[in-house]
Amino acid sequence: MNKPRSINQRDQVQKILETLHRHSDVISMSLVGRISDIDTDESIGKGIAALTGVGALLPMGDGAYQLNPRIRRYLNDRLSQFSALQALTRISEQLQSGRAQWRELISMQTNGDVAAKAEIEDALIYTVGEIVYFMRQNLRLLNHQTATDFGNVESMKRKLRQNRFYGDNVKTLVVELDQLDAFLSTVESESLQFNLHEMRNLLTTQIKSQMGIWRHQLNEIQSLISQRLFVRRQIEADLRLLFDAVLWLENNPTRNGLEVELGQSAPPVLLSPMPIKVRSHYDVRAKSTDQERILCSVANKLPLNRTPGPTKEPRIKQLVFSVEPEVADVELSPEDLLIQELIDKLRTSERPFEILQWQRDRRIAAGIGDEEWLLYASSQLAISGVHTELQIFREGDTFNAVFDDVMVFPG
């Protein structure tokens, strides 16, 4: 039963697309503005009737027709033809549908209704696709408007209003992204509870992975709009006329300037220049002789500095008493003195010996225990290049090897 129905839908889609293709000239005319079937060619009249039959044109009364808003939005997005105050597409409707579809999907999963579950999954997938598409189109619109500095307006006041308009739109879109993030968190927690891992992976792949990029771009656009609003608020009223003139010149570029029709008698104000007093300034970084001469003459005319400067101390002769570096006497600690004496003994000794009993009474009197001495002396002797060996033995009640002395060998 489903196969004939799908074939019938496919035939209807083909007929609609054939009608749009056959009367594409009428669609291009309606994209610019309203069209009328009064006093028009026969082919255009047939095209208007055929496009109205498939819903591509909407009658507005008095023989006027306009293009379907959905088709107009799609073509403007594809051609990057955005109006001055074109609002961003809200995703709150898709969020509401997504929440309802997710609750219905959980209910079917709980009741075991597998037959109707696929239909709800397809609807949720379509809703997710709409959210992704609308977000990309919104960012494309904002990037186009900010890149052209809202070039589709022709006055300073309208540009300020347009900045405020898109600034408010971006704030609303950020709030909707927060709602979308909360919905995704709910999906992640409930998908584990009701075993809906495939839909969770779909939402994570399609939306969660893009959320950071969307927020980053929206933050940059919002910061850019705020900066431009701040700068333009600082522009004085006298400069706004100049700004409007520059904006008009940017929107109407010419090669040889502006052409003014003078007629038989030109106004004197256009032909008599107004003198402007100019005060010359010299570049102090210039190094020509004329420039140095001018700077010297200006410096001579400057008033003297009445603030007394710091008194100069008389220079004295410097005497060299010695060219040999002085050696500082460093007082060694008791353990370092023992290490130094031990190294001196090794230089004169011919046999290796253990260091635990060496100078033990003197070491104990200095407050240096056996363990501290063995650990410190073994490391210091190794640094000095002395060959050492740990006297290791094994005890019956422990697995680790234990040493009770260190054997040192003369170099």
VOTORFI-135016 format. One line per 3 residues: their letters; for each residue x, y, z of N, C-alpha, C. Coordinates in steps of 0.2 Angstrom, whole numbers, always signed. Each point is the difference from the previous one (the first is absolute). Layout:
// residues N
a) X/Y/Z/X/Y/Z/X/Y/Z ~ ... $
END
This chain:
// residues 411
mnk) +4/-6/+0/-4/+6/+0/+4/+6/+0 ~ +6/+0/+3/+5/+6/+0/+3/+2/-6 ~ +1/-6/-5/+4/+2/-6/-4/+4/-5 $
prs) -6/-1/-1/-4/+4/-5/-1/+7/+3 ~ +0/+1/+7/-1/+7/+3/+7/+3/-2 ~ +6/-3/+1/+6/+3/-1/+1/+2/-7 $
inq) -2/-4/-4/+0/+1/-7/-4/+6/-2 ~ -6/+1/+3/-4/+6/-2/+3/+6/+3 ~ +3/+0/+6/+3/+6/+3/+6/+2/-5 $
rdq) +4/-5/-2/+5/+2/-5/-2/+3/-6 ~ -6/-2/-3/-2/+3/-6/-2/+7/+1 ~ -3/+1/+6/-3/+7/+2/+6/+5/+0 $
vqk) +6/-3/+4/+5/+4/+0/+3/+2/-6 ~ +1/-5/-5/+2/+1/-6/-4/+5/-4 ~ -6/+0/+0/-5/+5/-3/+1/+7/+3 $
ile) +1/+1/+6/+1/+6/+3/+7/+3/-2 ~ +5/-4/+0/+7/+3/-3/+0/+1/-7 ~ -4/-4/-4/-1/+2/-7/-3/+7/-1 $
tlh) -5/+1/+4/-4/+6/-1/+5/+6/+2 ~ +4/-1/+6/+4/+6/+1/+5/+1/-5 ~ +3/-6/-3/+5/+1/-5/-3/+3/-6 $
rhs) -6/-2/-2/-3/+3/-6/-1/+7/+0 ~ -2/+3/+6/-2/+7/+1/+5/+3/+4 ~ +7/-1/-1/+5/+3/+4/+1/+7/-1 $
dvi) -2/+3/-6/+0/+7/-1/-5/+4/+4 ~ -6/-3/+1/-5/+3/+5/+3/+0/+7 ~ +3/-5/+2/+3/-1/+7/+5/+6/+1 $
sms) +4/+1/-5/+6/+5/+1/-3/+7/+0 ~ -6/+1/-4/-3/+6/+0/-4/+1/+7 ~ -3/-5/+3/-3/+1/+6/+5/+1/+6 $
lvg) +6/-3/-1/+5/+1/+5/+2/+7/+2 ~ +0/+5/-6/+1/+7/+1/-6/+3/+4 ~ -6/-1/-2/-6/+3/+3/-6/-3/-2 $
ris) -5/+3/+1/-7/-3/-2/-1/+0/-7 ~ -3/-4/-3/-2/-1/-7/-8/+0/-1 ~ -2/+2/-6/-7/+1/-1/-2/-4/-7 $
did) -6/-3/+0/-2/-3/-6/-4/+5/-4 ~ +0/+6/+1/-4/+5/-4/+5/+3/-5 ~ -3/+0/-6/+4/+3/-6/+7/-4/+0 $
tde) +0/-6/+0/+7/-4/-1/-1/-4/-6 ~ +6/-3/-1/+0/-5/-6/-4/-6/+2 ~ -2/-4/-5/-4/-6/+1/+5/-5/+3 $
sig) +6/-1/-1/+4/-5/+3/+1/+2/+7 ~ +1/+6/+2/+1/+2/+7/-7/-1/+4 ~ -6/+1/-3/-6/-1/+3/-1/-8/+1 $
kgi) +2/-4/-5/+0/-7/+2/+5/-2/+5 ~ +6/+3/+0/+4/-2/+5/-2/+2/+7 ~ -3/+6/+1/-3/+2/+6/-5/-5/+3 $
aal) -5/-2/-5/-5/-5/+2/+3/-7/+2 ~ +5/-2/-4/+3/-7/+2/+3/+1/+6 ~ +4/+5/+2/+4/+1/+6/-5/+1/+6 $
tgv) -6/+3/-1/-4/+1/+5/-4/-7/+2 ~ +0/-4/-5/-3/-7/+1/+4/-4/+4 ~ +6/+1/+0/+5/-5/+4/+2/+4/+6 $
gal) -3/+6/+2/+2/+3/+6/+6/+4/+0 ~ +4/+1/-6/+6/+4/-1/-1/+7/+0 ~ -6/+3/-2/-2/+7/+0/-7/+0/+4 $
lpm) +0/+6/+4/-6/+1/+5/-3/+6/-3 ~ -7/+0/-1/-4/+5/-2/+0/+5/+6 ~ +1/+7/-2/-1/+5/+5/-6/+5/-1 $
gdg) -4/-1/-5/-5/+4/-2/+1/+5/-5 ~ -5/+2/-4/+1/+5/-5/+4/-3/-6 ~ +0/-6/-1/+5/-3/-5/+7/+0/+1 $
ayq) +2/+1/+7/+7/+0/+2/+2/-7/+3 ~ +6/-2/-1/+2/-6/+2/+7/+1/+3 ~ +2/-4/+5/+7/+0/+3/+2/-7/+1 $
lnp) +7/-1/+0/+3/-6/+1/-1/-3/+7 ~ -1/-7/+0/-1/-3/+6/+6/+2/+5 ~ -1/+2/+6/+5/+2/+4/+6/-6/+1 $
rir) -2/-6/+1/+5/-5/+0/+5/+0/-6 ~ -3/+0/-6/+4/+0/-6/+4/+6/+0 ~ -3/+6/+2/+4/+6/+0/+6/+0/+5 $
ryl) -1/-3/+6/+5/+0/+5/+6/-5/-3 ~ -2/-6/-3/+5/-4/-2/+4/+3/-6 ~ -3/+3/-5/+4/+3/-5/+4/+6/+2 $
ndr) -3/+4/+5/+4/+6/+3/+6/-3/+4 ~ +0/-5/+3/+5/-3/+4/+5/-3/-5 ~ -2/-3/-5/+5/-3/-5/+4/+6/-4 $
lsq) -4/+5/-1/+3/+6/-4/+3/+5/+5 ~ +0/-1/+6/+3/+5/+5/-4/+7/-1 ~ -6/+0/-1/-4/+6/-1/-4/+1/+7 $
fsa) +3/+3/+4/-3/+1/+7/-3/+8/+0 ~ -6/+0/+3/-2/+7/+1/+3/+3/+6 ~ -2/+7/+1/+4/+4/+5/-2/-3/+7 $
lqa) -6/-2/+2/-2/-2/+6/-3/-7/+0 ~ +4/-4/-3/-3/-7/-1/+2/-4/+7 ~ -5/-2/+3/+0/-3/+7/+3/-7/-1 $
ltr) +4/-2/+5/+2/-7/+1/-5/-5/+1 ~ +1/-6/-3/-5/-5/+1/+0/-3/+7 ~ -6/+0/+3/+0/-2/+7/+0/-8/+0 $
ise) +3/-3/+5/+0/-7/+0/-5/-3/+6 ~ -4/+5/+3/-4/-2/+6/-5/-5/-2 ~ -3/+1/-6/-5/-5/-3/+3/-7/+0 $
qlq) +6/+0/-3/+3/-7/-1/+2/-3/+7 ~ +2/+4/+5/+1/-2/+6/-6/-3/+4 ~ -6/+3/-1/-6/-2/+3/-2/-7/-4 $
sgr) +1/+0/-6/-2/-6/-4/+5/-6/+2 ~ +6/+2/+1/+5/-5/+2/-1/-3/+7 ~ -2/+4/+5/-2/-2/+6/-6/-5/+0 $
aqw) -5/+2/-4/-6/-4/+0/+1/-7/-3 ~ +4/+0/-6/+2/-6/-3/+4/-5/+5 ~ +5/+3/+3/+4/-4/+5/-4/-3/+5 $
rel) -5/+4/+3/-4/-3/+5/-5/-6/-3 ~ -2/+1/-6/-4/-5/-3/+4/-6/-2 ~ +7/+1/-1/+4/-6/-2/+2/-4/+7 $
ism) +0/+4/+5/+1/-4/+7/-6/-4/+2 ~ -6/+3/-2/-6/-3/+2/-1/-7/-4 ~ +2/+1/-7/+0/-6/-4/+5/-5/+2 $
qtn) +6/+2/+2/+5/-5/+2/-2/-3/+6 ~ -4/+3/+5/-2/-3/+6/-6/-5/-1 ~ -4/+2/-5/-6/-5/-1/+1/-5/-5 $
gdv) +6/+0/-3/+2/-5/-5/-3/+1/-7 ~ -2/+6/-2/-4/+1/-6/+6/+1/-5 ~ +2/-5/-3/+6/+1/-5/-2/+2/-7 $
aak) -6/-2/-2/-3/+2/-6/+0/+7/-2 ~ -3/+4/+5/+0/+7/-1/+6/+4/+2 ~ +5/-3/+3/+6/+3/+3/+4/+3/-6 $
aei) +0/-4/-6/+5/+3/-5/-3/+6/-3 ~ -7/+1/+0/-2/+6/-3/+2/+6/+5 ~ -1/-1/+6/+2/+6/+5/+8/+1/-1 $
eda) +4/-5/-1/+7/+1/+0/+2/+4/-7 ~ -4/-2/-5/+1/+4/-6/-2/+8/+1 ~ -6/+1/+3/-2/+7/+2/+5/+3/+4 $
liy) +3/-3/+5/+6/+3/+4/+6/+2/-4 ~ +2/-5/-4/+6/+1/-5/-2/+6/-4 ~ -6/+1/-3/-1/+6/-4/+0/+6/+4 $
tvg) -2/+0/+6/+0/+6/+5/+7/+2/+1 ~ +4/-5/+1/+7/+1/+2/+4/+4/-7 ~ -2/-3/-5/+2/+3/-7/-2/+7/-1 $
eiv) -6/+2/+2/-2/+6/+0/+4/+5/+4 ~ +1/-2/+7/+4/+4/+4/+7/+1/-2 ~ +3/-5/-3/+7/+1/-3/-1/+5/-6 $
yfm) -4/-1/-4/-1/+4/-6/-1/+8/+2 ~ -5/+1/+4/-2/+7/+2/+6/+3/+4 ~ +4/-4/+4/+6/+3/+3/+5/+2/-5 $
rqn) +1/-4/-5/+5/+2/-5/-2/+6/-4 ~ -6/+0/-2/-3/+6/-4/+0/+6/+5 ~ -1/+0/+6/+0/+6/+4/+8/+2/+1 $
lrl) +4/-4/+0/+7/+2/+1/+3/+3/-7 ~ -3/-3/-5/+2/+2/-7/-3/+7/-1 ~ -6/+1/+2/-3/+7/+0/+4/+5/+4 $
lnh) +2/-2/+6/+3/+5/+4/+7/+1/-2 ~ +4/-5/-3/+7/+1/-3/-1/+5/-6 ~ -5/-1/-4/+0/+4/-6/-2/+7/+2 $
qta) -4/+1/+5/-2/+7/+2/+6/+4/+3 ~ +3/-4/+4/+6/+3/+4/+6/+1/-5 ~ +1/-5/-5/+6/+1/-4/-1/+6/-5 $
tdf) -6/+2/-2/-2/+5/-4/-1/+7/+4 ~ +0/-1/+7/-1/+6/+4/-7/+2/-1 ~ -5/-4/-1/-7/+1/-1/+0/+5/-6 $
gnv) +2/-2/-5/+1/+5/-6/-7/+1/-4 ~ -5/-3/+2/-6/+0/-3/-5/+6/+3 ~ +3/+5/+4/-3/+6/+2/+4/+6/-2 $
esm) -3/+5/+0/+3/+6/-3/+0/+6/+4 ~ +0/-1/+7/+0/+6/+4/+3/-3/+7 ~ +3/+5/+4/+3/-1/+6/-5/-3/+5 $
krk) -6/+3/+0/-5/-1/+5/-3/-7/-1 ~ -1/-2/-7/-2/-7/-1/+5/-5/+1 ~ +6/+2/+0/+5/-5/+1/+1/-1/+8 $
lrq) -1/+5/+4/-1/-1/+7/-6/-4/+2 ~ -5/+1/-3/-6/-4/+2/+1/-7/-2 ~ +3/-1/-6/+1/-7/-2/+5/-4/+4 $
nrf) +5/+4/+3/+5/-3/+5/-4/-3/+6 ~ -4/+5/+2/-4/-2/+6/-5/-6/-1 ~ -3/+0/-6/-5/-5/-2/+4/-7/+0 $
ygd) +6/+0/-3/+3/-7/+0/+3/-2/+7 ~ +2/+6/+3/+3/-2/+7/-6/-3/+4 ~ -6/+2/+0/-5/-3/+4/-2/-7/-3 $
nvk) +1/-1/-7/-2/-6/-2/+6/-5/+2 ~ +6/+2/+0/+5/-5/+3/-1/-2/+7 ~ -2/+5/+4/-2/-2/+7/-5/-5/+1 $
tlv) -5/+1/-4/-6/-5/+0/+3/-7/-3 ~ +4/+0/-5/+2/-6/-2/+5/-4/+5 ~ +4/+4/+4/+4/-3/+5/-4/-3/+5 $
vel) -6/+3/+2/-5/-3/+5/-3/-6/-3 ~ -1/+0/-6/-3/-7/-3/+5/-5/+0 ~ +7/+2/-1/+5/-5/+0/+1/-3/+7 $
dql) -1/+4/+5/+0/-3/+7/-6/-5/+1 ~ -6/+2/-3/-5/-5/+1/+1/-6/-4 ~ +3/+0/-6/+2/-6/-3/+5/-4/+3 $
daf) +5/+3/+4/+5/-3/+4/-3/-4/+5 ~ -5/+3/+4/-4/-3/+5/-4/-6/-3 ~ -3/+0/-6/-3/-5/-3/+5/-6/-1 $
lst) +6/+2/-3/+4/-6/-1/+3/-3/+6 ~ +0/+4/+6/+2/-3/+6/-5/-5/+2 ~ -7/+2/-1/-5/-5/+2/+0/-6/-4 $
ves) +2/+1/-6/+0/-6/-5/+6/-5/+2 ~ +5/+3/+2/+6/-4/+2/-1/-4/+6 ~ -4/+3/+5/-1/-4/+6/-6/-5/-1 $
esl) -5/+2/-3/-6/-5/-1/+2/-5/-5 ~ +4/+1/-5/+2/-5/-5/+3/-6/+3 ~ +4/+1/+6/+3/-6/+3/-5/-4/+4 $
qfn) -5/+4/+3/-5/-3/+4/-5/-5/-5 ~ -2/+3/-6/-5/-4/-4/+3/-3/-6 ~ +7/-1/+0/+3/-3/-5/-1/+3/-7 $
lhe) +1/+6/-1/-1/+3/-6/+7/+3/-3 ~ +5/-4/+0/+7/+2/-2/+0/+3/-7 ~ -3/-3/-5/+0/+2/-6/-2/+7/-1 $
mrn) -5/+2/+3/-3/+7/-1/+5/+5/+4 ~ +3/-3/+6/+5/+5/+3/+6/+1/-4 ~ +2/-5/-3/+6/+1/-4/-1/+4/-6 $
llt) -6/+0/-3/-2/+4/-5/+0/+8/+2 ~ -4/+1/+6/+0/+7/+2/+7/+2/+2 ~ +4/-4/+3/+7/+2/+2/+4/+2/-7 $
tqi) -1/-4/-5/+4/+1/-6/-2/+6/-4 ~ -7/+1/+0/-2/+5/-4/+0/+7/+3 ~ -1/+0/+7/-1/+7/+3/+5/+1/+5 $
ksq) +2/-5/+5/+4/+1/+5/+7/+2/-2 ~ +2/-3/-6/+7/+1/-3/+0/+7/-3 ~ -5/+3/-2/+0/+7/-3/-2/+5/+5 $
mgi) -2/-2/+6/-2/+5/+5/+6/+5/+2 ~ +6/-2/+1/+5/+4/+2/+2/+5/-6 ~ +0/-2/-6/+1/+4/-6/-5/+5/-1 $
wrh) -7/-2/+1/-5/+5/+0/+1/+6/+5 ~ +1/-2/+6/+1/+5/+6/+6/+4/-2 ~ +5/-3/-2/+6/+5/-1/-1/+5/-6 $
qln) -3/-2/-5/-2/+5/-5/-5/+5/+2 ~ -5/-2/+4/-5/+5/+2/+3/+5/+5 ~ +5/-3/+4/+4/+5/+5/+4/+5/-4 $
eiq) +3/-2/-5/+4/+4/-4/-4/+5/-4 ~ -6/-2/-3/-4/+5/-3/-3/+5/+5 ~ -2/-3/+6/-3/+5/+5/+5/+5/+2 $
sli) +6/-2/+1/+6/+4/+2/+1/+6/-5 ~ +0/-3/-7/+1/+5/-5/-6/+5/-1 ~ -6/-2/+1/-6/+5/+0/+1/+5/+6 $
sqr) +2/-3/+6/+0/+5/+5/+6/+5/-1 ~ +5/-2/-3/+6/+5/-1/-3/+5/-5 ~ -3/-2/-5/-2/+5/-5/-5/+4/+2 $
lfv) -5/-2/+5/-5/+4/+3/+4/+6/+4 ~ +5/-3/+4/+4/+5/+4/+3/+5/-4 ~ +4/-2/-5/+3/+5/-4/-4/+5/-4 $
rrq) -6/-2/-2/-4/+4/-4/-4/+5/+5 ~ -1/-2/+6/-2/+5/+5/+4/+5/+2 ~ +7/-1/-1/+5/+5/+1/+1/+5/-6 $
iea) -3/-1/-6/+0/+4/-5/-4/+6/+1 ~ +3/+6/-1/-3/+6/+1/-5/+2/-5 ~ -5/+4/+1/-5/+2/-4/+3/+3/-7 $
dlr) +5/+4/+1/+3/+3/-6/+3/-6/-5 ~ +2/-5/+3/+3/-5/-5/-5/-5/-3 ~ -6/+0/+3/-5/-5/-3/-2/+2/-7 $
llf) +0/+6/-2/-1/+2/-7/+6/-2/-4 ~ +6/+0/+2/+5/-2/-4/+0/-8/+0 ~ -2/-3/+5/-1/-7/+0/-5/-3/-5 $
dav) -6/+4/+0/-5/-2/-5/+3/+1/-7 ~ +4/+6/-1/+3/+1/-7/+4/-6/-2 ~ +5/-2/+5/+4/-6/-2/-4/-6/-1 $
lwl) -5/-1/+4/-4/-6/-1/-3/+0/-7 ~ -3/+6/-2/-3/+0/-7/+5/-1/-5 ~ +7/+3/+1/+5/-1/-5/+2/-8/-1 $
enn) +0/-3/+6/+1/-7/+0/-5/-4/-4 ~ -6/+1/+1/-6/-3/-3/-1/+2/-7 ~ +3/+6/-2/+0/+2/-7/+7/+2/-3 $
ptr) +4/-5/-1/+7/+1/-2/+0/+3/-7 ~ +4/+5/-1/+1/+3/-7/+7/+0/-1 ~ +2/+1/-7/+7/+0/-2/+3/+7/+0 $
ngl) -4/+5/-2/+3/+7/-1/-3/+5/+5 ~ -2/-2/+6/-4/+4/+5/-7/+1/-2 ~ -3/+6/+3/-7/+1/-1/+0/+5/-6 $
eve) -5/-1/-4/-2/+5/-5/-6/+5/+2 ~ +2/+6/+0/-5/+5/+2/-2/+4/-6 ~ -7/+1/-2/-2/+3/-5/+0/+8/+2 $
lgq) +5/+4/-4/+0/+7/+2/-5/+4/-4 ~ -1/-2/-6/-5/+4/-4/+4/+6/-3 ~ -4/+5/-1/+3/+6/-3/+4/+4/+5 $
sap) -3/+1/+6/+3/+4/+5/+2/-4/+6 ~ +6/-1/+2/+2/-4/+6/-1/+4/+6 ~ -2/-3/+5/+0/+3/+7/+7/+2/+2 $
pvl) +1/+6/+2/+7/+2/+2/+3/-4/+6 ~ -4/-3/+4/+2/-4/+5/+4/-6/-2 ~ -2/-2/-6/+4/-6/-3/+6/+2/-3 $
lsp) +1/+6/-2/+6/+2/-4/+5/+4/+5 ~ -2/+3/+5/+5/+4/+4/+2/-4/+6 ~ +6/-2/+1/+3/-4/+5/+0/+4/+7 $
mpi) -1/-3/+5/+0/+3/+7/+7/-1/+3 ~ +4/+6/+1/+6/-1/+3/+0/-3/+7 ~ +5/-4/+2/+0/-3/+6/+7/+1/+3 $
kvr) +1/+3/+6/+6/+1/+3/+4/-6/+2 ~ +6/-1/-2/+4/-6/+1/+6/+2/+4 ~ +1/-3/+5/+6/+1/+4/+5/-6/-1 $
shy) +6/+2/-2/+5/-5/-2/+3/-4/+6 ~ +1/-6/+0/+3/-4/+5/+6/-3/-3 ~ +5/-1/+3/+6/-3/-2/+1/-7/+3 $
dvr) +3/-4/-4/+1/-7/+3/+7/+0/+3 ~ +0/-2/+7/+6/+0/+4/+4/-5/-2 ~ -2/-5/-4/+4/-6/-2/+4/+1/-6 $
aks) -2/+6/-3/+4/+1/-7/+7/+2/+2 ~ +5/-1/-5/+7/+1/+2/+3/+4/-5 ~ -3/+4/-4/+3/+5/-5/+3/+6/+4 $
tdq) +4/+4/-3/+3/+5/+3/-5/+6/+1 ~ -4/+1/-5/-5/+5/+2/-5/-1/+6 ~ -1/-7/+0/-4/-2/+6/+4/+1/+7 $
eri) +6/-1/+0/+4/+1/+6/+1/+7/+1 ~ +1/+4/-5/+0/+7/+1/-6/+3/+4 ~ -6/-2/-3/-6/+2/+3/-1/-2/+7 $
lcs) +2/-6/+1/-1/-3/+7/+5/+4/+5 ~ +6/+2/-2/+4/+3/+4/-2/+7/+2 ~ -3/+3/-5/-3/+7/+1/-6/+0/+4 $
van) -4/-5/+0/-6/-1/+5/+3/-1/+7 ~ +5/-4/+0/+3/-2/+7/+3/+6/+3 ~ +3/+4/-4/+3/+6/+3/-5/+5/+3 $
klp) -6/+0/-3/-6/+5/+2/-3/-3/+6 ~ +1/-6/+2/-4/-3/+6/+3/+3/+6 ~ -4/+1/+5/+2/+3/+7/+4/-5/+3 $
lnr) +5/+3/+4/+5/-4/+4/-4/-4/+6 ~ +3/-6/+1/-3/-4/+5/+2/+3/+7 ~ -4/+2/+4/+1/+3/+6/+1/-5/+6 $
tpg) -2/-6/-1/+0/-5/+5/+8/-3/+0 ~ +3/+1/+6/+7/-2/+0/+0/-8/-1 ~ +5/-2/-4/+1/-7/+0/+4/-3/+5 $
ptk) +1/-7/+0/+4/-3/+6/+7/+2/-1 ~ +3/+1/+6/+7/+2/+1/+4/-6/-3 ~ +5/+2/-3/+5/-5/-3/+6/-1/+5 $
epr) +1/-6/+2/+5/-2/+5/+7/+0/-4 ~ +5/+3/+3/+6/+0/-3/+3/-7/-1 ~ +3/-1/-6/+2/-7/-2/+7/-1/+4 $
ikq) +1/-6/+2/+6/-2/+4/+3/-5/-4 ~ +7/-1/+2/+4/-5/-4/-2/-7/+3 ~ +0/-5/-5/-2/-7/+2/+7/-3/+1 $
lvf) +1/-4/+6/+6/-3/+1/-1/-8/+0 ~ +4/-3/-3/+0/-8/+0/+5/-2/+5 ~ -3/-4/+5/+4/-3/+5/+2/-7/-1 $
sve) -4/-4/-4/+2/-7/-1/-4/-2/-6 ~ +3/-4/-4/-4/-3/-6/-1/-7/+1 ~ +2/-3/+6/-2/-7/+1/-7/-1/+4 $
pev) -4/-5/-2/-6/-1/+3/+0/-2/+7 ~ -4/+3/+4/+1/-2/+7/-4/-7/+1 ~ +3/-4/+4/-3/-7/+2/-4/+1/+6 $
adv) -6/-1/+0/-4/+0/+7/+1/-6/+3 ~ +1/+0/+7/+0/-5/+4/-7/-3/+2 ~ -2/-6/-2/-6/-2/+2/+1/-5/+6 $
els) -4/+1/+5/+0/-4/+6/-4/-7/-1 ~ +3/-5/+0/-3/-7/-2/-4/-2/+6 ~ -5/-4/-1/-4/-3/+6/+4/-6/+2 $
ped) -2/-3/+6/+3/-6/+3/+0/-5/-5 ~ -5/-2/-3/-1/-6/-5/+5/+1/-6 ~ +0/+7/-2/+4/+1/-6/+7/+0/+1 $
lli) +2/+2/+7/+7/-1/+2/+2/-7/+0 ~ -4/-5/+2/+1/-7/+1/+1/-3/-7 ~ -4/+3/-5/+0/-3/-7/+7/+2/-3 $
qel) +2/+7/+2/+6/+2/-3/+6/-4/+3 ~ +0/-1/+6/+5/-4/+3/+0/-8/-2 ~ -6/-2/-2/+0/-7/-2/+3/+0/-7 $
idk) -1/+5/-4/+3/+0/-7/+7/+0/+0 ~ +3/+4/+5/+7/+1/+1/+3/-7/+2 ~ -4/-3/+4/+3/-7/+3/+0/-5/-6 $
lrt) -5/+0/-4/+0/-4/-6/+6/+1/-5 ~ +2/+6/+0/+6/+1/-5/+6/-3/+3 ~ +1/-1/+6/+6/-3/+3/-1/-7/+2 $
ser) -6/-3/+0/-1/-6/+1/+1/-5/-5 ~ +1/-6/+1/+1/-5/-5/-5/-6/+0 ~ -4/+0/+5/-5/-5/+0/-7/+3/+1 $
pfe) -5/-3/-2/-7/+2/+1/-2/-1/+7 ~ -4/+4/+3/-3/-1/+7/-7/+3/+0 ~ -3/-2/+5/-7/+2/+2/+0/+6/+4 $
ilq) -5/+4/-2/+0/+7/+3/-5/+1/+6 ~ -3/-6/+2/-5/+1/+6/+4/+1/+7 ~ +6/-4/+0/+4/+1/+7/+5/+5/-1 $
wqr) +1/+3/-6/+5/+5/+0/-2/+7/+3 ~ +4/+2/+5/-1/+6/+4/-7/+0/+3 ~ -3/-5/+2/-6/-1/+2/-2/+4/+7 $
drr) +5/+0/+4/-1/+4/+7/+0/+7/-2 ~ +4/+2/-4/+0/+8/-2/-7/+1/-3 ~ -2/-4/-5/-6/+1/-3/-6/+0/+4 $
iaa) -1/-5/+5/-5/+0/+5/+0/+6/+4 ~ +6/+2/+2/+0/+6/+4/-3/+7/-4 ~ +1/+0/-6/-3/+5/-4/-7/-1/-2 $
gig) -3/-5/+3/-7/-1/-1/-2/-3/-7 ~ +4/-4/-3/-1/-3/-7/-1/-7/+2 ~ -6/-3/-2/-1/-7/+1/+2/-4/-5 $
dee) +0/-7/+1/+3/-5/-5/-4/+1/-6 ~ -7/-1/+0/-3/+1/-6/+1/+6/-4 ~ +0/+6/+3/+1/+6/-3/+7/+0/-3 $
wll) +5/-3/+3/+7/+0/-2/+0/-4/-6 ~ -3/-6/+0/+1/-4/-6/-3/+2/-6 ~ -6/+3/+1/-4/+3/-6/+4/+6/-3 $
yas) +2/+5/+4/+3/+6/-2/+7/-1/-3 ~ +4/-5/+4/+7/-1/-2/+0/-3/-7 ~ -4/-5/-1/+0/-4/-6/-2/+4/-6 $
sql) -5/+5/+1/-2/+4/-6/+6/+5/-1 ~ +3/+3/+5/+5/+5/-1/+6/-3/-3 ~ +2/-6/+2/+6/-3/-2/-1/-2/-8 $
ais) -6/-2/-1/-1/-2/-8/+0/+6/-4 ~ -2/+6/+3/+1/+6/-4/+7/+2/-1 ~ +4/-1/+5/+7/+1/+0/+4/-5/-5 $
gvh) -3/-5/-2/+3/-5/-4/+3/-6/+3 ~ -2/+0/+6/+3/-6/+4/-4/-6/-1 ~ +3/-6/-1/-4/-6/-1/-2/-3/+7 $
tel) -7/-1/+0/-3/-3/+6/-4/-6/-1 ~ -1/-4/+5/-4/-6/-1/-4/-1/+7 ~ -6/-1/-1/-4/-1/+6/+1/-7/+3 $
qif) +0/-1/+6/+1/-7/+3/-7/-2/+2 ~ -3/-4/-5/-7/-2/+0/+0/-7/+3 ~ -5/-1/+4/-2/-7/+3/-7/+0/+0 $
reg) -3/-6/+1/-7/-2/+0/-2/-2/+7 ~ -6/+2/+2/-3/-2/+6/-5/-5/-1 ~ -2/-4/+5/-5/-5/-1/-7/+2/-1 $
dtf) -1/+6/+4/-7/+2/+0/-2/+6/-5 ~ +5/+1/-4/-2/+5/-5/+3/-2/-7 ~ -4/+2/-5/+2/-1/-7/+5/+4/-3 $
nav) +0/+7/+2/+5/+5/-2/+7/-2/+2 ~ +5/+3/-4/+7/-1/+2/+1/+6/+4 ~ +5/-1/+5/+1/+5/+5/+8/+0/+0 $
fdd) +3/+6/+1/+7/+1/+1/+1/+4/+6 ~ +6/-3/+3/+2/+3/+7/+6/+4/+0 ~ +3/+0/-6/+7/+4/+0/+1/+1/-8 $
vmv) +5/+4/-1/+3/+2/-7/+7/-1/+0 ~ +2/-4/-5/+7/-1/-1/+3/+5/-5 ~ +5/+4/+1/+3/+5/-4/+7/-3/-3 $
fpg) +2/+2/-6/+6/-3/-3/+4/+6/-2 ~ +7/+0/+2/+4/+5/-2/+1/+1/-8 ~ +0/+6/-2/+1/+1/-8/+6/-1/-3 $
END
